[in-house]
Amino acid sequence: MVNITEKIKEKGVDPDFNEALIVRSNSTIEDVCDQIHRTLKESFKYALVWGASVTHVPQRVGLGHLVADEDVVHIVSK
């Protein structure tokens, strides 16, 4: 299982890391979007990821990016 923290915040407010979104191993950003809301993929622009699955911190990724254990994901939509 992969432990993903969905980081939703407003400008100037620190993110809340108390709740995690748990997804299966080998899950993609698309799978994360599906777990949050089934229509989120339709308005998806990109995701920023902090963690082991990326080279740069943060890294801008698309729906096909594989997430790793304890990645922090920020989804940007239209």
Sequence and secondary structure as in RCSB ss.txt:
>XXXX:A:sequence
MVNITEKIKEKGVDPDFNEALIVRSNSTIEDVCDQIHRTLKESFKYALVWGASVTHVPQRVGLGHLVADEDVVHI
VSK
>XXXX:A:secstr
 EEEEE    TTS    S  EEE TT BHHHHHHHH TTHHHHEEEEEEESTT SSSSEEE TT B  TT EEEE
EE 
